[in-house]
């Protein structure tokens, strides 16, 4: 009985460990960071997390770890330049 209890505890601990450190495709993260690098204003939760899909960023929609859309109307008063 004690062995089963230890096994179940170990199983629960392993299940709580994230399989990946980042849920978002690294190229998408780099593109978004480049996109906002010249901005003075963007949603505060974009600063709090480096993972737009793992910890959802306001206005960013993801599907299977890929950023699929940005909807920023009404979320921010964006100022700055867009990089090319």
VMD Tcl script that builds the backbone (N, CA, C; Angstrom):
set m [mol new atoms 252]
animate dup $m
set s [atomselect $m all]
$s set {name element resname resid chain x y z} {
  {N N UNK 1 A 0.830 -1.204 0.000}
  {CA C UNK 1 A 0.000 0.000 0.000}
  {C C UNK 1 A 0.869 1.260 0.000}
  {N N UNK 2 A 1.941 1.246 0.788}
  {CA C UNK 2 A 2.846 2.396 0.846}
  {C C UNK 2 A 3.528 2.627 -0.502}
  {N N UNK 3 A 3.904 1.565 -1.190}
  {CA C UNK 3 A 4.536 1.684 -2.503}
  {C C UNK 3 A 3.567 2.299 -3.508}
  {N N UNK 4 A 2.314 1.916 -3.447}
  {CA C UNK 4 A 1.315 2.484 -4.337}
  {C C UNK 4 A 1.134 3.969 -4.056}
  {N N UNK 5 A 1.117 4.341 -2.814}
  {CA C UNK 5 A 0.969 5.749 -2.423}
  {C C UNK 5 A 2.141 6.572 -2.966}
  {N N UNK 6 A 3.353 6.046 -2.834}
  {CA C UNK 6 A 4.538 6.747 -3.344}
  {C C UNK 6 A 4.494 6.850 -4.866}
  {N N UNK 7 A 4.070 5.779 -5.514}
  {CA C UNK 7 A 3.964 5.786 -6.969}
  {C C UNK 7 A 2.971 6.848 -7.440}
  {N N UNK 8 A 1.820 6.921 -6.798}
  {CA C UNK 8 A 0.805 7.899 -7.170}
  {C C UNK 8 A 1.291 9.332 -6.925}
  {N N UNK 9 A 2.009 9.536 -5.845}
  {CA C UNK 9 A 2.570 10.853 -5.562}
  {C C UNK 9 A 3.576 11.243 -6.642}
  {N N UNK 10 A 4.439 10.328 -7.014}
  {CA C UNK 10 A 5.415 10.584 -8.066}
  {C C UNK 10 A 4.714 10.874 -9.395}
  {N N UNK 11 A 3.696 10.121 -9.696}
  {CA C UNK 11 A 2.934 10.314 -10.926}
  {C C UNK 11 A 2.291 11.704 -10.951}
  {N N UNK 12 A 1.745 12.151 -9.843}
  {CA C UNK 12 A 1.133 13.481 -9.765}
  {C C UNK 12 A 2.177 14.567 -9.946}
  {N N UNK 13 A 3.344 14.390 -9.350}
  {CA C UNK 13 A 4.407 15.378 -9.496}
  {C C UNK 13 A 4.879 15.474 -10.939}
  {N N UNK 14 A 5.060 14.335 -11.581}
  {CA C UNK 14 A 5.499 14.334 -12.973}
  {C C UNK 14 A 4.449 14.950 -13.892}
  {N N UNK 15 A 3.204 14.728 -13.610}
  {CA C UNK 15 A 2.127 15.273 -14.434}
  {C C UNK 15 A 2.047 16.791 -14.316}
  {N N UNK 16 A 2.528 17.342 -13.211}
  {CA C UNK 16 A 2.449 18.787 -13.016}
  {C C UNK 16 A 3.603 19.537 -13.671}
  {N N UNK 17 A 4.627 18.831 -14.146}
  {CA C UNK 17 A 5.763 19.470 -14.805}
  {C C UNK 17 A 5.393 19.749 -16.255}
  {N N UNK 18 A 5.553 21.010 -16.679}
  {CA C UNK 18 A 5.233 21.310 -18.078}
  {C C UNK 18 A 6.164 20.565 -19.020}
  {N N UNK 19 A 5.620 20.113 -20.132}
  {CA C UNK 19 A 6.417 19.353 -21.087}
  {C C UNK 19 A 7.394 20.248 -21.830}
  {N N UNK 20 A 7.025 21.511 -22.030}
  {CA C UNK 20 A 7.890 22.457 -22.700}
  {C C UNK 20 A 7.921 23.735 -21.887}
  {N N UNK 21 A 9.040 24.458 -21.970}
  {CA C UNK 21 A 9.134 25.713 -21.253}
  {C C UNK 21 A 8.373 26.832 -21.960}
  {N N UNK 22 A 8.211 26.699 -23.251}
  {CA C UNK 22 A 7.532 27.718 -24.029}
  {C C UNK 22 A 6.490 27.058 -24.913}
  {N N UNK 23 A 5.267 27.569 -24.874}
  {CA C UNK 23 A 4.191 27.020 -25.690}
  {C C UNK 23 A 4.143 27.635 -27.082}
  {N N UNK 24 A 4.791 28.779 -27.268}
  {CA C UNK 24 A 4.714 29.514 -28.525}
  {C C UNK 24 A 5.922 29.216 -29.404}
  {N N UNK 25 A 5.669 29.085 -30.704}
  {CA C UNK 25 A 6.747 28.887 -31.659}
  {C C UNK 25 A 7.776 30.020 -31.498}
  {N N UNK 26 A 9.065 29.686 -31.357}
  {CA C UNK 26 A 10.093 30.716 -31.128}
  {C C UNK 26 A 10.137 31.800 -32.211}
  {N N UNK 27 A 9.835 31.452 -33.452}
  {CA C UNK 27 A 9.825 32.459 -34.516}
  {C C UNK 27 A 8.682 33.449 -34.317}
  {N N UNK 28 A 7.555 32.976 -33.823}
  {CA C UNK 28 A 6.428 33.867 -33.545}
  {C C UNK 28 A 6.770 34.821 -32.403}
  {N N UNK 29 A 7.423 34.303 -31.369}
  {CA C UNK 29 A 7.834 35.147 -30.243}
  {C C UNK 29 A 8.791 36.227 -30.734}
  {N N UNK 30 A 9.791 35.840 -31.524}
  {CA C UNK 30 A 10.763 36.804 -32.044}
  {C C UNK 30 A 10.087 37.858 -32.915}
  {N N UNK 31 A 9.126 37.428 -33.736}
  {CA C UNK 31 A 8.421 38.376 -34.598}
  {C C UNK 31 A 7.620 39.379 -33.776}
  {N N UNK 32 A 6.921 38.902 -32.752}
  {CA C UNK 32 A 6.143 39.821 -31.909}
  {C C UNK 32 A 7.053 40.769 -31.146}
  {N N UNK 33 A 8.170 40.267 -30.623}
  {CA C UNK 33 A 9.087 41.136 -29.892}
  {C C UNK 33 A 9.685 42.193 -30.813}
  {N N UNK 34 A 10.000 41.814 -32.041}
  {CA C UNK 34 A 10.494 42.776 -33.020}
  {C C UNK 34 A 9.408 43.786 -33.377}
  {N N UNK 35 A 8.187 43.291 -33.520}
  {CA C UNK 35 A 7.032 44.108 -33.875}
  {C C UNK 35 A 6.818 45.231 -32.867}
  {N N UNK 36 A 6.966 44.936 -31.583}
  {CA C UNK 36 A 6.674 45.937 -30.547}
  {C C UNK 36 A 7.923 46.670 -30.049}
  {N N UNK 37 A 9.086 46.354 -30.601}
  {CA C UNK 37 A 10.322 46.942 -30.082}
  {C C UNK 37 A 10.343 48.467 -30.179}
  {N N UNK 38 A 9.655 49.037 -31.149}
  {CA C UNK 38 A 9.635 50.486 -31.287}
  {C C UNK 38 A 8.428 51.156 -30.666}
  {N N UNK 39 A 7.569 50.414 -30.022}
  {CA C UNK 39 A 6.349 50.973 -29.438}
  {C C UNK 39 A 6.613 51.538 -28.053}
  {N N UNK 40 A 5.858 52.587 -27.725}
  {CA C UNK 40 A 5.912 53.128 -26.366}
  {C C UNK 40 A 4.809 52.552 -25.484}
  {N N UNK 41 A 3.772 52.010 -26.100}
  {CA C UNK 41 A 2.623 51.546 -25.319}
  {C C UNK 41 A 2.114 50.225 -25.890}
  {N N UNK 42 A 2.015 49.235 -25.037}
  {CA C UNK 42 A 1.402 47.959 -25.408}
  {C C UNK 42 A 0.872 47.321 -24.136}
  {N N UNK 43 A -0.002 46.322 -24.238}
  {CA C UNK 43 A -0.625 45.746 -23.038}
  {C C UNK 43 A 0.409 45.305 -21.997}
  {N N UNK 44 A 0.114 45.582 -20.750}
  {CA C UNK 44 A 1.070 45.297 -19.669}
  {C C UNK 44 A 1.391 43.810 -19.547}
  {N N UNK 45 A 0.440 42.930 -19.899}
  {CA C UNK 45 A 0.752 41.502 -19.743}
  {C C UNK 45 A 1.721 41.017 -20.829}
  {N N UNK 46 A 2.005 41.839 -21.843}
  {CA C UNK 46 A 3.016 41.485 -22.836}
  {C C UNK 46 A 4.406 41.597 -22.219}
  {N N UNK 47 A 4.558 42.462 -21.226}
  {CA C UNK 47 A 5.844 42.617 -20.542}
  {C C UNK 47 A 6.041 41.518 -19.501}
  {N N UNK 48 A 4.948 41.024 -18.950}
  {CA C UNK 48 A 5.004 40.068 -17.843}
  {C C UNK 48 A 5.357 38.655 -18.287}
  {N N UNK 49 A 5.186 38.344 -19.569}
  {CA C UNK 49 A 5.409 36.983 -20.048}
  {C C UNK 49 A 6.122 37.017 -21.395}
  {N N UNK 50 A 7.037 36.084 -21.586}
  {CA C UNK 50 A 7.712 35.946 -22.878}
  {C C UNK 50 A 7.037 34.896 -23.749}
  {N N UNK 51 A 5.873 34.456 -23.328}
  {CA C UNK 51 A 5.190 33.374 -24.039}
  {C C UNK 51 A 3.752 33.779 -24.358}
  {N N UNK 52 A 3.523 34.362 -25.551}
  {CA C UNK 52 A 2.196 34.865 -25.870}
  {C C UNK 52 A 1.089 33.823 -25.903}
  {N N UNK 53 A 1.406 32.562 -26.143}
  {CA C UNK 53 A 0.375 31.521 -26.185}
  {C C UNK 53 A 0.262 30.788 -24.845}
  {N N UNK 54 A 1.373 30.626 -24.147}
  {CA C UNK 54 A 1.354 29.904 -22.868}
  {C C UNK 54 A 0.663 30.690 -21.777}
  {N N UNK 55 A 0.971 31.971 -21.698}
  {CA C UNK 55 A 0.285 32.909 -20.815}
  {C C UNK 55 A -0.320 33.941 -21.740}
  {N N UNK 56 A -1.561 33.740 -22.155}
  {CA C UNK 56 A -2.131 34.520 -23.252}
  {C C UNK 56 A -1.967 36.032 -23.101}
  {N N UNK 57 A -1.477 36.643 -24.153}
  {CA C UNK 57 A -1.355 38.091 -24.229}
  {C C UNK 57 A -2.676 38.669 -24.713}
  {N N UNK 58 A -3.039 39.826 -24.169}
  {CA C UNK 58 A -4.242 40.523 -24.624}
  {C C UNK 58 A -4.132 40.791 -26.119}
  {N N UNK 59 A -5.178 40.457 -26.855}
  {CA C UNK 59 A -5.238 40.743 -28.280}
  {C C UNK 59 A -4.519 39.749 -29.174}
  {N N UNK 60 A -3.895 38.730 -28.592}
  {CA C UNK 60 A -3.172 37.730 -29.380}
  {C C UNK 60 A -3.941 36.414 -29.331}
  {N N UNK 61 A -4.198 35.846 -30.491}
  {CA C UNK 61 A -4.882 34.560 -30.578}
  {C C UNK 61 A -3.894 33.521 -31.081}
  {N N UNK 62 A -3.893 32.354 -30.444}
  {CA C UNK 62 A -2.982 31.273 -30.808}
  {C C UNK 62 A -3.759 29.995 -31.106}
  {N N UNK 63 A -3.136 29.157 -31.896}
  {CA C UNK 63 A -3.669 27.832 -32.176}
  {C C UNK 63 A -2.493 26.874 -32.277}
  {N N UNK 64 A -2.449 25.911 -31.390}
  {CA C UNK 64 A -1.385 24.894 -31.367}
  {C C UNK 64 A 0.006 25.507 -31.335}
  {N N UNK 65 A 0.168 26.535 -30.480}
  {CA C UNK 65 A 1.476 27.142 -30.290}
  {C C UNK 65 A 1.893 28.137 -31.347}
  {N N UNK 66 A 0.997 28.462 -32.266}
  {CA C UNK 66 A 1.297 29.446 -33.313}
  {C C UNK 66 A 0.372 30.646 -33.146}
  {N N UNK 67 A 0.940 31.834 -33.290}
  {CA C UNK 67 A 0.138 33.048 -33.249}
  {C C UNK 67 A -0.644 33.127 -34.551}
  {N N UNK 68 A -1.959 33.227 -34.434}
  {CA C UNK 68 A -2.799 33.229 -35.629}
  {C C UNK 68 A -3.423 34.586 -35.929}
  {N N UNK 69 A -3.533 35.440 -34.914}
  {CA C UNK 69 A -4.079 36.773 -35.188}
  {C C UNK 69 A -3.732 37.745 -34.070}
  {N N UNK 70 A -3.734 39.023 -34.445}
  {CA C UNK 70 A -3.577 40.125 -33.499}
  {C C UNK 70 A -4.808 40.999 -33.629}
  {N N UNK 71 A -5.409 41.326 -32.504}
  {CA C UNK 71 A -6.590 42.207 -32.501}
  {C C UNK 71 A -6.328 43.248 -31.423}
  {N N UNK 72 A -5.797 44.386 -31.848}
  {CA C UNK 72 A -5.343 45.386 -30.897}
  {C C UNK 72 A -6.253 46.602 -30.808}
  {N N UNK 73 A -7.259 46.652 -31.651}
  {CA C UNK 73 A -8.186 47.770 -31.635}
  {C C UNK 73 A -8.854 47.879 -30.269}
  {N N UNK 74 A -8.760 49.037 -29.664}
  {CA C UNK 74 A -9.399 49.268 -28.374}
  {C C UNK 74 A -8.612 48.759 -27.176}
  {N N UNK 75 A -7.534 48.015 -27.408}
  {CA C UNK 75 A -6.735 47.489 -26.303}
  {C C UNK 75 A -5.636 48.469 -25.922}
  {N N UNK 76 A -5.030 49.067 -26.943}
  {CA C UNK 76 A -3.895 49.952 -26.683}
  {C C UNK 76 A -4.018 51.218 -27.486}
  {N N UNK 77 A -3.275 52.218 -27.062}
  {CA C UNK 77 A -3.110 53.452 -27.821}
  {C C UNK 77 A -1.698 53.371 -28.382}
  {N N UNK 78 A -1.531 52.562 -29.420}
  {CA C UNK 78 A -0.207 52.286 -29.961}
  {C C UNK 78 A 0.435 53.527 -30.550}
  {N N UNK 79 A 1.687 53.702 -30.203}
  {CA C UNK 79 A 2.505 54.768 -30.756}
  {C C UNK 79 A 3.858 54.189 -31.062}
  {N N UNK 80 A 4.449 54.610 -32.158}
  {CA C UNK 80 A 5.766 54.109 -32.506}
  {C C UNK 80 A 5.809 53.777 -33.988}
  {N N UNK 81 A 6.847 53.061 -34.371}
  {CA C UNK 81 A 7.027 52.709 -35.772}
  {C C UNK 81 A 6.982 51.200 -35.941}
  {N N UNK 82 A 6.598 50.769 -37.113}
  {CA C UNK 82 A 6.613 49.342 -37.436}
  {C C UNK 82 A 7.920 49.030 -38.124}
  {N N UNK 83 A 8.568 47.950 -37.692}
  {CA C UNK 83 A 9.800 47.539 -38.360}
  {C C UNK 83 A 9.442 46.806 -39.645}
  {N N UNK 84 A 10.381 46.765 -40.563}
  {CA C UNK 84 A 10.105 46.058 -41.820}
  {C C UNK 84 A 10.992 44.866 -41.991}
}
mol reanalyze $m
mol bondsrecalc $m
mol representation Tube
mol addrep $m
